[in-house]
Amino acid sequence: MSKKSTPEEKLFSKLNHDLRGSFVSILGYSGILSDPTEETTENEIKEFVSRIDFRTKETFELLESFTNWLKLEHYPKSISKEKINLLESVTSIQSLFQNEFIKKKVDVNINFAELIIISFDVQMISSLLKNLFSFINKSIIEKSNLNISAVNFENNAILKFAFTLQLSEKEILPLTKLRENEIVFTNVPNEILFAKKFVELSGGSFELNVLDENEIVIEIVLP
């Protein structure tokens, strides 16, 4: 009888597969560029360099999230919590994606009714927000709104992201299983898996709801 894989083992297997795939892609393009027998045009060289750049950045973000997950999961004593202004953290990471949102004609509305201070590791909150904004950037429909709000509630901060998805029904279905903790690891985006892990391992909670008309609300409770 085969041993049933744990959620951590499934996640590790998925990330291992994705990282290997990214490196294979990078090595393939770089191999073509460095092969003197390959007759590549100037446009092809520019295209390959662009793909290598994209894949390298994507792989770096994945590795960074992977190491942060391991740090939280196995070395929690190494976590250094600080008092962090949540609005400053959100706007700082959002600015990294601003050009992409402009290209898609997405209006970003940030509404914090009050000063919100959380106790969090600086590197972890940065990685958490990068993953969320990366998922939003990839999945949000063009010419729409991204609404971000936050409130203090019982010594915690509740951070919400609301927007409209451009994903297919097949891509949305695994996201609806997150509420029941029935995570289909092969289909849920890495960004959501990491964001959920970072929040829960930090003592908070993560909830994702897909409403009618592909409206999605991500609600995070942070200590």
N, C-alpha and C positions, 0 to 999 in steps of 0.2 A: 504493500500500500504506500503510495507516494505521500510525502509530507506536504501539507497545505502551506503555501507561502503566506507570510505575515504581510501586513500593509507596508511595513518598512522595506521588506525584501522586494515587494512588487515595485515600490518607488525606486529603489536602488537599481533594479533591473531595467526599468524604463529610462532612467537617467543615463545609465551605462550605454544603452542602445543609442540614445539620442546624441551623446557625446561622441561615440565612435562614428556615427553617421556624419556629424559635422566635420570631424577631422578627416574622414575619408574624402569628403567633398573638397575641403581646403587643399589636401595633398594632391587631389586629382587636378585641380586648376593650376596649382603651383608647378606640378610636374609637366604640364603642357607648356607653361611659360618658360621653364628652364631646359626644355628639350630642344637642342639645336636642329634636330631633324624636322621639327614641327614648323610648318609654314603658316604662321598666324598673321592676320592683317592688323593694322593699327586699331581698328574698331573692335576686333576680337580681343586684343590685348586689354583695351580699356574695359571691356565687358567682364573679362576674367578677373581683372584687378578689383573691379567693383564688387563682384561676387565674393572674392576672397575677403575683402574688407567687411562686407555684410556678415559673412559666416564667422569671421574671427571675432567680431563684436558680439554676435549672438552666442558663440561658444564661451567667450569670457564671462558674459552675464550668467550663463548656465553654471559654469564652474564656481563663480562667486556665490551664487545661491546655494549650490551643492555644499560648499565648504561651510557656509553659514548654518545650513540645516544640520550638518554633522556637529558643529560647535554647540548648537542649542540642544541637540538630542543627546550627545555623549559627554560634552564638557561644559555643563551649565555654570560651573564655578568660574569659568573664564569670562563670563558675560559681565560687562561693566555697565550698570544702569546709571543714567543721568536724567536730570530734569530737562525735558525737551519741549519747546514751543511747537505744538502740532501744526499750526498754520504755517510757520516758517518752513517746516519740513515738507509739507505738502506742496507749497508754492515753489520750493527749490527743486524738487523732483519734477513737478509739472512743467517747469521751464525747459527741462531737457527734451521734452516731447512737443514743445510749442510749435516748432516749424512743421511737424507732421500734422498737428491739429489744424494749422492754418491751411495746409495743402488740401485737407479734407473738408475745409470750411466748417469746422466744429467749433462752436462757441463754448468756452469753459467758464462756468459760473461757480465761484467759490464763496460760500456763505457760512462764516463762523460768527455766531451771535455774541460770543464771549471769548476771553482769553482761555485757552485750554493747554494745560501743562501735563505731560505724561512722564512716567518713569520708565525709560526704555534704553536699550543699548543703541548708540548712535548708528553703528554699522547695520544693525538689524532693522531699524525703522527705515533706513535708506534702502536696503535690499527689499523690504516688504513693499514699499511704495513704488519702487522701480518695477517690480513684478506686476503690480496692479495697473500702473499706467501703461506698461508694455502690452498687457492683455487688452486694455481698453483701446489703445491705439490700433491694434490689429483687428479688433472685432466691432468697433463702433461704426455705425452707418454714417455716410457722408452727409453734409449739410444738416447736422443735428446738434443737440445740446448735450453737454456733459455737466451735470449738476453735482457739486461736492459740498457737503454740509457736515457740521459737527456740533455736538453739545456735550456738556458735562452732565453726568448722571450717576449718583451714588458712588462717588470717588473713582468713577471710570469715565473714559471718553468714548462716545459713540460717533464713529466716522462713517458717513454714507456716500456711496457713489451711485448715481442713477443715470442711465443712458439707454440708447436703443441699439440692439444687436443687428449686424448684417450677416450673421451666421446662418447656415442651413439648419433645418430641423434635426438632421442627424448629428450635427455638431453641438446643438443646444441640449439635446437629450441627456448626455452625461452630466451636464452642469446641474440639471434638475435633481440628480441623484445625490448631490452634495448634502442636501438637507437631511437625508436619511443615512448619511455616511456610507452610502453604497458607491464608493468611488470606483469608476471604471478607469484604471490607471492608463490604459493604452489610448484613451480618447479625451481625457481631461487635459487641457493645456498645462504645461509645466508651470507657467506663471501663477495659475490658480492653485495648483498643488502646493507650491512654495509659500504663497501668501497665507494659505490656510494653516500650513505647518508652523510658520513663523508666529502667527497670532496665537494659536493654541498652545504652543510650547512656551510662549511668553506669559501665559496665564490669562489670555483673553478668549474671545469667541469670534467665530467667523460664520456668517450666514449669507447665502446667495439665493435670491429669488428671481425666477423668470416669470414675468407677468404677461398679460395679453399684449398682442402686437409687438412681441419680442422686446418689451421693456424689461430691463434688468436692474435690480437693486442689490448692491453689495453692502452689507452692514457689518462693521467691525467694532467690537468692544475691546478697548485697550486699557490696561491698568494705569 
